[in-house]
Amino acid sequence: MTPDQLTEAITSGLVTGGQAWIVQTAAATLPAFWILTLALHLSRPYMIRMLHKFTLRFGADIWWLAYVLLRDAVMLLTFGLGIVLFYPNLVSTDALPLTGSLATALLLIGMAIKLTRDADDNPADFRLTTMLVLIASALYLVPQVFGVEAADQTYLSAVSTFLTTNGNPAWAIPFLYISYLMVIVTACYLFVAVTFRKVGTPVSRRPAAAATADRTVRAG
């Protein structure tokens, strides 16, 4: 083997191995992010109840802003890591959750609702966002647990093969294209909503319960 061939082989091995490491790392950490996203979203009633226990508005503001920042940041990181599920070559060759791309697309729709509507003050928007996050979490966690992670369980071999992308490409590829369509439609909706939104539209900084807590503190 010539030096050039050796260099090319080493470079190819590093690139291939690095790509596989990134994909497997993202797939391994995504379940934790999905669970954390779901937990933080569903903990909103608890966070609002805690607002009533603060005697200073500054403390209540810090509590609520920290919660919102953490909740939305985790949701954004989950979507960012889920982008690896949108590569057709990885879907065809690697063992990834069958409906992982659909889960990521639904999460984007949930974030679009939070961006263009008031999911903290409007109960209908909050319920819609909660439903989307619940369905998206299930679409990722179920095939991840019973598909990818159950590959070495002989009694679940048929289920594992069906729920992984490389074992069931006949379903994985159409799901991927549906996810592409959902992302494109959501992106167009976000562009129109953000670009043509009326200037000066008020944006609530804290939920109505927080304002009620402030009034209670001042009255006391």
C-alpha positions as CSV (number, residue, x, y, z in Angstrom):
1,M,0.0,0.0,0.0
2,T,1.4,3.4,-1.0
3,P,1.5,6.3,1.4
4,D,-1.4,8.0,-0.5
5,Q,-3.6,4.9,-0.3
6,L,-2.8,4.6,3.4
7,T,-3.7,8.3,4.0
8,E,-6.9,7.9,2.1
9,A,-7.8,4.8,4.0
10,I,-7.1,6.5,7.4
11,T,-9.1,9.5,6.4
12,S,-12.0,7.5,5.1
13,G,-12.0,5.4,8.3
14,L,-12.0,8.5,10.5
15,V,-14.8,10.2,8.6
16,T,-17.0,7.0,8.5
17,G,-16.3,6.3,12.2
18,G,-16.9,9.9,13.2
19,Q,-20.1,10.0,11.4
20,A,-21.3,6.7,12.9
21,W,-20.3,8.0,16.4
22,I,-22.2,11.2,16.0
23,V,-25.3,9.4,14.8
24,Q,-25.2,6.8,17.5
25,T,-24.5,9.4,20.2
26,A,-27.5,11.5,19.1
27,A,-29.7,8.4,18.9
28,A,-28.6,7.3,22.4
29,T,-29.1,10.7,24.0
30,L,-32.4,11.6,22.3
31,P,-34.5,9.4,24.7
32,A,-33.3,11.4,27.7
33,F,-34.0,14.7,25.9
34,W,-37.5,13.5,24.9
35,I,-38.3,12.5,28.5
36,L,-37.0,15.8,29.8
37,T,-39.0,17.7,27.2
38,L,-42.2,15.9,28.2
39,A,-41.5,16.3,31.9
40,L,-40.7,20.0,31.7
41,H,-43.8,20.7,29.6
42,L,-46.1,18.8,31.9
43,S,-44.6,20.4,35.0
44,R,-46.1,23.8,34.0
45,P,-49.0,23.6,36.6
46,Y,-46.5,22.9,39.4
47,M,-44.4,25.9,38.3
48,I,-47.4,28.2,38.3
49,R,-48.5,27.0,41.8
50,M,-45.0,27.8,43.1
51,L,-45.4,31.4,41.8
52,H,-48.0,32.0,44.5
53,K,-45.5,31.2,47.2
54,F,-43.1,34.0,46.3
55,T,-43.5,37.2,48.3
56,L,-41.4,39.2,45.9
57,R,-42.2,39.8,42.3
58,F,-38.5,39.6,41.4
59,G,-38.3,36.1,42.8
60,A,-41.4,35.0,40.9
61,D,-40.0,36.5,37.7
62,I,-36.7,34.7,38.1
63,W,-38.5,31.4,38.8
64,W,-40.8,31.7,35.8
65,L,-38.1,32.9,33.3
66,A,-35.7,30.2,34.4
67,Y,-38.4,27.5,33.8
68,V,-39.4,28.9,30.4
69,L,-35.8,29.2,29.3
70,L,-35.0,25.6,30.4
71,R,-38.2,24.1,28.9
72,D,-37.9,25.8,25.5
73,A,-34.1,25.2,25.3
74,V,-34.5,21.5,25.9
75,M,-37.3,21.3,23.3
76,L,-35.1,23.1,20.8
77,L,-32.1,20.8,21.5
78,T,-34.3,17.8,21.1
79,F,-35.4,19.0,17.7
80,G,-31.8,19.8,16.7
81,L,-30.6,16.4,17.6
82,G,-33.6,14.8,15.8
83,I,-32.3,16.3,12.5
84,V,-30.1,13.2,12.1
85,L,-33.2,11.2,11.5
86,F,-33.9,13.1,8.3
87,Y,-30.9,11.8,6.3
88,P,-32.2,9.1,3.8
89,N,-28.8,7.2,3.8
90,L,-28.7,6.9,7.6
91,V,-32.4,5.9,7.7
92,S,-31.7,3.1,5.2
93,T,-28.4,1.8,6.7
94,D,-28.6,2.4,10.5
95,A,-31.0,1.0,13.1
96,L,-33.0,4.1,14.0
97,P,-36.5,4.5,15.4
98,L,-39.1,3.9,12.6
99,T,-41.2,6.9,13.4
100,G,-38.4,9.1,14.7
101,S,-38.6,11.6,11.9
102,L,-42.4,11.9,12.4
103,A,-41.8,12.6,16.1
104,T,-39.3,15.4,15.2
105,A,-41.7,16.9,12.7
106,L,-44.5,17.0,15.3
107,L,-42.2,18.6,17.8
108,L,-41.5,21.3,15.3
109,I,-45.3,21.9,14.9
110,G,-45.5,22.2,18.7
111,M,-42.7,24.8,18.7
112,A,-44.5,26.6,15.9
113,I,-47.7,26.8,18.0
114,K,-45.7,28.1,21.0
115,L,-44.0,30.7,18.8
116,T,-47.1,32.1,17.0
117,R,-49.7,31.6,19.7
118,D,-49.9,31.9,23.5
119,A,-49.6,28.4,24.8
120,D,-49.0,29.7,28.4
121,D,-52.2,31.8,28.7
122,N,-54.6,30.1,26.2
123,P,-55.8,26.7,27.5
124,A,-56.7,25.5,24.0
125,D,-53.2,26.3,22.7
126,F,-51.6,24.6,25.8
127,R,-53.7,21.4,25.3
128,L,-52.9,21.3,21.6
129,T,-49.1,21.7,22.4
130,T,-49.4,19.1,25.1
131,M,-51.0,16.6,22.8
132,L,-48.4,17.2,20.1
133,V,-45.5,16.7,22.6
134,L,-47.1,13.5,24.0
135,I,-47.7,12.0,20.6
136,A,-44.2,12.9,19.4
137,S,-42.6,11.5,22.5
138,A,-44.5,8.2,22.0
139,L,-43.5,8.1,18.4
140,Y,-39.9,8.2,19.3
141,L,-39.6,6.4,22.6
142,V,-41.8,3.3,21.6
143,P,-39.7,2.3,18.6
144,Q,-36.5,3.3,20.4
145,V,-37.2,1.0,23.3
146,F,-38.9,-1.9,21.5
147,G,-37.1,-1.6,18.3
148,V,-33.5,-0.3,18.5
149,E,-32.8,-1.3,22.1
150,A,-34.6,-4.7,21.9
151,A,-32.5,-5.9,19.0
152,D,-30.7,-8.6,21.1
153,Q,-34.0,-10.0,22.5
154,T,-34.9,-13.1,20.6
155,Y,-38.6,-13.0,21.6
156,L,-38.9,-9.4,20.3
157,S,-36.9,-10.0,17.1
158,A,-39.9,-9.5,14.8
159,V,-41.1,-6.4,16.6
160,S,-37.5,-5.0,16.7
161,T,-37.1,-5.5,13.0
162,F,-40.4,-3.9,12.2
163,L,-39.7,-0.8,14.4
164,T,-36.2,0.0,13.1
165,T,-35.6,1.9,9.9
166,N,-33.0,-0.4,8.3
167,G,-35.1,-3.5,9.1
168,N,-38.3,-2.0,7.7
169,P,-37.3,0.5,4.9
170,A,-40.7,0.0,3.1
171,W,-42.3,2.0,5.9
172,A,-39.3,4.1,7.0
173,I,-38.8,5.9,3.7
174,P,-42.5,6.9,3.3
175,F,-42.5,8.1,6.9
176,L,-39.4,10.1,6.1
177,Y,-41.0,11.8,3.1
178,I,-44.2,12.6,5.1
179,S,-41.9,14.2,7.7
180,Y,-40.3,16.3,5.0
181,L,-43.7,17.5,3.9
182,M,-44.7,18.3,7.5
183,V,-41.5,20.3,8.1
184,I,-41.8,22.2,4.8
185,V,-45.5,23.2,5.6
186,T,-44.6,24.2,9.1
187,A,-41.6,26.2,7.9
188,C,-43.9,28.1,5.4
189,Y,-46.4,28.7,8.2
190,L,-43.7,30.1,10.5
191,F,-42.3,32.3,7.7
192,V,-45.8,33.8,6.9
193,A,-46.7,34.1,10.6
194,V,-43.5,35.8,11.7
195,T,-43.0,38.0,8.6
196,F,-46.6,39.3,8.3
197,R,-47.4,39.5,12.0
198,K,-48.9,42.8,13.0
199,V,-46.3,45.1,14.5
200,G,-46.9,45.9,18.1
201,T,-48.8,42.7,19.0
202,P,-48.5,42.3,22.7
203,V,-46.6,39.3,23.9
204,S,-47.3,37.9,27.4
205,R,-44.1,37.6,29.5
206,R,-45.7,35.5,32.2
207,P,-48.9,33.5,32.5
208,A,-52.1,34.9,33.9
209,A,-51.6,33.0,37.1
210,A,-48.4,34.9,37.7
211,A,-50.1,38.2,37.3
212,T,-52.8,37.1,39.7
213,A,-50.1,36.2,42.2
214,D,-48.6,39.7,41.9
215,R,-51.9,41.3,42.6
216,T,-52.4,39.0,45.6
217,V,-48.9,39.9,47.0
218,R,-49.5,43.7,46.5
219,A,-53.0,43.4,48.1
220,G,-51.5,41.6,51.1
